[in-house]
Amino acid sequence: MNREEPLVETAILGKMAEDFIGSDIGQYVLARASMEAQEANEALKKVFPLRWKRIMELQNRIYRAESIQRWLMDAVSDGEAAKRTIEGDD
């Protein structure tokens, strides 16, 4: 198998993402992202409705934090799908 094939590269990246998520630093990053989203969500609930710049800032913090989590999970999911395709299980 050629490592430069897109499916192989996706499978490798997925495994790397899975390993990262399982590591101490990966757990730290996911916990911080979750905490960031929760804190921004709580602040968003209390912000005065006409403070649109603050609302946008908080929405962006939530989006960024949730995106980090989603990107890692997508990498794992895509990697597993690529692995199944390579192995002929798909």
Beta strands, then each sheet from edge to edge (+ up, - down):
end
